[in-house]
Amino acid sequence: MSKPYEASRRVESDNPEAVVTAVREATSELRDELQRDGIDVSFQDLALLGHSESWDGEGQRWVHVAWDGTEAG
């Protein structure tokens, strides 16, 4: 079983473009981490997996992307 990989980014504002930017940055970070570990996966494949959102105790919004070793679709 492979380890799960995750990346998160804080959303800087309520502007929808800020959410898109945070998701792109987290997805790029995740892709780079996977590639450093010798796992060849494209940005597009990771983007198909989607993202989740959460709010911390201070009310700050976060986006999260994760890869558990399975492919999208």
C-alpha positions as CSV (number, residue, x, y, z in Angstrom):
1,M,0.0,0.0,0.0
2,S,1.4,3.4,-0.9
3,K,1.4,6.3,1.4
4,P,-1.1,9.1,0.9
5,Y,0.1,12.4,-0.5
6,E,-1.5,15.7,0.4
7,A,-1.0,19.4,-0.1
8,S,-3.0,22.4,1.3
9,R,-3.2,26.1,0.6
10,R,-4.8,28.9,2.5
11,V,-7.4,30.8,0.5
12,E,-6.5,34.5,0.6
13,S,-10.0,35.9,0.0
14,D,-13.6,35.0,-0.8
15,N,-13.0,35.9,-4.4
16,P,-13.6,32.7,-6.6
17,E,-10.3,33.4,-8.4
18,A,-8.5,33.1,-5.0
19,V,-9.9,29.6,-4.6
20,V,-8.9,28.6,-8.1
21,T,-5.4,30.0,-7.4
22,A,-5.1,28.1,-4.1
23,V,-6.2,24.8,-5.7
24,R,-3.7,25.3,-8.6
25,E,-0.9,26.0,-6.2
26,A,-1.7,23.0,-4.0
27,T,-2.1,20.7,-7.0
28,S,1.3,21.8,-8.4
29,E,2.9,21.2,-5.0
30,L,1.4,17.8,-4.8
31,R,2.6,16.9,-8.4
32,D,6.1,18.1,-7.5
33,E,6.2,16.0,-4.3
34,L,5.0,12.9,-6.2
35,Q,7.6,13.4,-9.0
36,R,10.3,13.8,-6.3
37,D,9.3,10.3,-5.1
38,G,9.5,8.9,-8.6
39,I,5.7,8.9,-9.3
40,D,4.8,10.2,-12.7
41,V,1.4,11.8,-12.6
42,S,0.3,14.8,-14.6
43,F,-1.3,18.0,-13.2
44,Q,-4.4,17.2,-15.3
45,D,-4.7,13.7,-13.7
46,L,-4.5,15.3,-10.2
47,A,-6.9,18.0,-11.1
48,L,-9.5,15.3,-12.0
49,L,-9.4,14.1,-8.5
50,G,-10.8,17.4,-7.2
51,H,-10.2,19.1,-3.9
52,S,-11.8,19.6,-0.5
53,E,-12.2,22.7,1.6
54,S,-12.1,23.4,5.3
55,W,-12.1,26.2,7.8
56,D,-9.7,26.3,10.7
57,G,-10.4,27.5,14.3
58,E,-9.7,31.1,13.3
59,G,-12.2,31.0,10.4
60,Q,-9.5,30.8,7.7
61,R,-10.5,28.9,4.6
62,W,-8.2,26.1,3.2
63,V,-8.2,23.9,0.1
64,H,-6.7,20.4,0.2
65,V,-5.7,18.1,-2.6
66,A,-4.7,14.5,-2.1
67,W,-3.6,11.4,-3.9
68,D,-3.8,7.9,-2.4
69,G,-2.2,6.0,-5.2
70,T,-5.3,5.5,-7.4
71,E,-6.1,7.1,-10.6
72,A,-9.0,9.4,-11.3
73,G,-12.0,8.1,-13.3
